[in-house]
Amino acid sequence: MTLVDAELNKDYTIRSISVDDDDLSTFLFRLGCYTGEQIAVISRKKKNCVIALKNARYNIDSQLAETITI
């Protein structure tokens, strides 16, 4: 299951991230988005997801949300 399919306001553990771009992978790692970390989807609007990660909130697009397996 990916973040796109996640229930709102429920904590999940990141199982894997499948990104081909090294820069994007590094960016996500710097945010704290890596395997084993807790993540939750706070809201969805059109093509974006607001996620809670490490006591911070980030807005990511649905394409990026599909690469994060929970």
Number of C-alpha atoms within 10 A of each C-alpha: 11 16 23 21 12 17 13 15 13 11 16 17 14 19 15 16 19 11 15 9 9 9 10 12 15 14 12 15 12 10 12 15 20 19 15 12 15 18 23 22 24 18 14 16 10 7 11 16 22 18 21 18 17 13 6 9 14 12 16 14 15 16 13 18 22 16 17 20 19 22
